[in-house]
């Protein structure tokens, strides 16, 4: 899909202390390393758009989805440490959603195509594991537990041949959700 079908605007402000206090850092795009801007992060405000925040630099480690709103003490609320080290803006997609999930790495084993949310791949497809995927359209969140619970990972259009090589070793994905236009 062309960029005309996406809204590329987003704004998130990170604060070192709870309740939007202390030094702040404003971000309107991807930031691979925030450590030079803030020592810690205890609250944030998403003014527009949606973002993934990561506890390691270069978009690695645990990921958390943030939509518009105020998070006065989101670290405690989400069980995160105080070290947000990178963030990625999620461009809004307004077209179709389509993703193929595969039981094994390198697109092997059982395959299913999704065009909507799936709250449990075991119940819906009798698929015990998902180890690779191809995102053709839209942006998706995949969760380690059924019903969109547990750790999550963000997937944008592209081929993902082996989840273990992406630093998610041992994590199994059991549910998938589209990132809809509710981020505006």
Protein Blocks (a to p, Z undefined) as FASTA:
>chain_A
ZZklpcfbdcddddfbghhiajddddfbdcfblklmpmbdfbdcdfbdcddddfbehhia
jdddddedddfblmlmnopafbdfbdcdddddfbdcdddddfbghhiajddddfbdcfbf
klmnopabdfbdcdfbdcddddfbehhiajdddddedddfblklnopghiacfbdcdddf
klZZ
